[in-house]
Structure formats: C-alpha cells, structure tokens
Amino acid sequence: MGTAVVGMGLAALVVAYLFFGWPVLLIGVPAFVAVALVVVAVLVSEAPRRKLEEHRATRFDPAAQLPGGLMSGFFEMPKQRPTELPDRIV
C-alpha cells in the first residue's frame, strides 16, 4: 500500500514536470519527500502495533481462566428466606 502511494506521487510529479516544466519541482519535490516520510513513519509505527495486537490476542485464554474473580457472585440472586412462619414463636 505504501509503495502504491509513493508510486502515484512519483507519477504525479513526473506528469506535472512534463506539463508545467521545471518550476513544478520547487513544490513537487518537497511534497514528494513529505509523502515518502509519512509513508515511512506509518510503516515504522505499524510494527509495534502489530506486535501489541498479537500479544493481546494470546493474552486471554478462556481455558486457563480460574473460577471466581473480582465480581464472582455479584449477579447471583440471594437465597430466599422461608415464607412460612414457624408454628411457635419463642
């Protein structure tokens, strides 16, 4: 994807040079260098993001999950009290 962006930028620079002449290079070359730097920065930042994503994918294993935890029992209904009164109250 990055090579396509750089290739299209280079093709646009060549077409503009052929149509307008050398003055287009005053704007086109710095713009092309900026595009190349942005593509390089994105590619460099993708490697750590990809490693982090792979690490996060392997970090949670449902089979290794222990029963219980911080919220265990929170959503369970409490046991009901008996609704009948005893025969005698002491």
C-alpha positions, -999 to +999 in steps of 0.1 A: +000+000+000+028+024+008+046+016-024+014+024-043+011+058-026+048+067-033+044+054-069+014+075-076+031+106-061+061+100-083+039+096-113+021+128-105+054+146-101+066+133-135+033+143-152+034+177-137+070+182-147+062+172-183+032+195-184+045+226-165+082+223-167+109+227-140+091+253-117+068+225-106+098+208-090+100+236-064+068+225-049+066+189-061+099+175-048+094+187-012+058+174-013+070+141-026+096+139+002+069+147+027+047+119+014+076+095+015+084+104+051+048+100+061+047+065+045+079+055+063+065+068+096+033+048+092+053+016+083+076+021+113+047+026+137+028-005+123+054-030+136+049-022+173+012-020+169+011-054+152+032-070+180+009-055+206-021-068+188-006-103+186+003-102+223-032-091+232-047-119+212-027-146+230-031-130+264-067-141+271-071-178+271-106-188+282-095-224+290-069-211+315-094-188+333-098-195+370-133-197+385-143-168+407-127-134+405-135-099+415-172-099+405-179-136+412-213-140+428-223-103+422-250-112+398-263-142+416-297-140+433-296-142+471-312-173+487-348-167+495-359-167+531-386-192+541-420-176+536-438-197+562-438-187+598-429-213+623-458-228+644-444-213+676-425-182+682-402-185+713 
